[in-house]
Amino acid sequence: MGKADKAIEDFNAALNVDNRNAEAWALLGLAYEKKGDRRLASENYRRALSLNGDQPLARQGSSRVGG
């Protein structure tokens, strides 16, 4: 399993504990972006921004993937 796949697994586990963690959603988006899945990256960046509109990773990532 690649690093991005392991990260996705870990962030999903963290979000099962606290699904209002904007940073975890942003990092999940980044992991999907690293895998080349722009659609899922964008969805996760949007979720992070819905929780915290100032989340820097989500704002930058959303700009990169066109979210």
Short mmCIF file of the C-alpha atoms (twelve columns), coordinates in Angstrom:
data_MODEL
# 
_entry.id   MODEL 
# 
loop_
_atom_site.group_PDB 
_atom_site.id 
_atom_site.type_symbol 
_atom_site.label_atom_id 
_atom_site.label_alt_id 
_atom_site.label_comp_id 
_atom_site.label_asym_id 
_atom_site.label_seq_id 
_atom_site.Cartn_x 
_atom_site.Cartn_y 
_atom_site.Cartn_z 
_atom_site.pdbx_PDB_model_num 
ATOM 1  C CA . MET A 1  0.000   0.000  0.000  1 
ATOM 2  C CA . GLY A 2  1.364   3.439  -0.913 1 
ATOM 3  C CA . LYS A 3  1.840   6.368  1.418  1 
ATOM 4  C CA . ALA A 4  -1.267  8.132  0.089  1 
ATOM 5  C CA . ASP A 5  -3.377  5.001  0.626  1 
ATOM 6  C CA . LYS A 6  -2.139  4.683  4.213  1 
ATOM 7  C CA . ALA A 7  -2.810  8.377  4.817  1 
ATOM 8  C CA . ILE A 8  -6.348  8.016  3.458  1 
ATOM 9  C CA . GLU A 9  -6.937  5.080  5.785  1 
ATOM 10 C CA . ASP A 10 -5.582  7.011  8.779  1 
ATOM 11 C CA . PHE A 11 -7.540  10.208 8.086  1 
ATOM 12 C CA . ASN A 12 -10.756 8.245  7.582  1 
ATOM 13 C CA . ALA A 13 -10.167 6.590  10.963 1 
ATOM 14 C CA . ALA A 14 -9.619  10.002 12.564 1 
ATOM 15 C CA . LEU A 15 -12.787 11.344 10.953 1 
ATOM 16 C CA . ASN A 16 -14.759 8.394  12.311 1 
ATOM 17 C CA . VAL A 17 -13.836 9.719  15.762 1 
ATOM 18 C CA . ASP A 18 -14.385 13.431 14.982 1 
ATOM 19 C CA . ASN A 19 -16.006 14.281 11.660 1 
ATOM 20 C CA . ARG A 20 -15.884 18.024 12.404 1 
ATOM 21 C CA . ASN A 21 -12.084 18.171 12.168 1 
ATOM 22 C CA . ALA A 22 -11.429 20.560 9.269  1 
ATOM 23 C CA . GLU A 23 -7.709  19.823 9.219  1 
ATOM 24 C CA . ALA A 24 -8.305  16.076 8.842  1 
ATOM 25 C CA . TRP A 25 -10.704 16.719 5.941  1 
ATOM 26 C CA . ALA A 26 -8.100  18.967 4.307  1 
ATOM 27 C CA . LEU A 27 -5.370  16.381 4.766  1 
ATOM 28 C CA . LEU A 28 -7.660  13.709 3.348  1 
ATOM 29 C CA . GLY A 29 -8.153  15.961 0.341  1 
ATOM 30 C CA . LEU A 30 -4.394  16.327 0.001  1 
ATOM 31 C CA . ALA A 31 -3.933  12.544 0.107  1 
ATOM 32 C CA . TYR A 32 -6.496  12.103 -2.666 1 
ATOM 33 C CA . GLU A 33 -4.812  14.870 -4.639 1 
ATOM 34 C CA . LYS A 34 -1.456  13.061 -4.311 1 
ATOM 35 C CA . LYS A 35 -3.157  9.931  -5.680 1 
ATOM 36 C CA . GLY A 36 -4.406  11.937 -8.639 1 
ATOM 37 C CA . ASP A 37 -8.094  11.815 -7.681 1 
ATOM 38 C CA . ARG A 38 -9.048  15.454 -8.171 1 
ATOM 39 C CA . ARG A 39 -12.768 14.822 -7.650 1 
ATOM 40 C CA . LEU A 40 -12.367 13.298 -4.187 1 
ATOM 41 C CA . ALA A 41 -9.683  15.837 -3.314 1 
ATOM 42 C CA . SER A 42 -12.064 18.651 -4.192 1 
ATOM 43 C CA . GLU A 43 -14.923 17.091 -2.198 1 
ATOM 44 C CA . ASN A 44 -12.758 16.799 0.903  1 
ATOM 45 C CA . TYR A 45 -11.333 20.297 0.554  1 
ATOM 46 C CA . ARG A 46 -14.910 21.644 0.277  1 
ATOM 47 C CA . ARG A 47 -15.919 19.719 3.398  1 
ATOM 48 C CA . ALA A 48 -12.960 21.202 5.291  1 
ATOM 49 C CA . LEU A 49 -13.880 24.701 4.128  1 
ATOM 50 C CA . SER A 50 -17.508 24.205 5.162  1 
ATOM 51 C CA . LEU A 51 -16.236 23.576 8.701  1 
ATOM 52 C CA . ASN A 52 -13.552 26.261 8.670  1 
ATOM 53 C CA . GLY A 53 -13.533 28.725 5.791  1 
ATOM 54 C CA . ASP A 54 -10.018 29.822 6.731  1 
ATOM 55 C CA . GLN A 55 -8.447  26.332 6.704  1 
ATOM 56 C CA . PRO A 56 -5.208  27.061 4.773  1 
ATOM 57 C CA . LEU A 57 -4.548  23.563 3.390  1 
ATOM 58 C CA . ALA A 58 -8.093  23.340 2.090  1 
ATOM 59 C CA . ARG A 59 -7.991  26.812 0.547  1 
ATOM 60 C CA . GLN A 60 -4.708  26.125 -1.240 1 
ATOM 61 C CA . GLY A 61 -5.747  22.626 -2.315 1 
ATOM 62 C CA . SER A 62 -9.105  23.795 -3.565 1 
ATOM 63 C CA . SER A 63 -7.348  26.378 -5.717 1 
ATOM 64 C CA . ARG A 64 -5.057  23.715 -7.174 1 
ATOM 65 C CA . VAL A 65 -7.772  21.198 -8.056 1 
ATOM 66 C CA . GLY A 66 -10.408 23.686 -9.089 1 
ATOM 67 C CA . GLY A 67 -12.786 23.187 -6.189 1 
# 
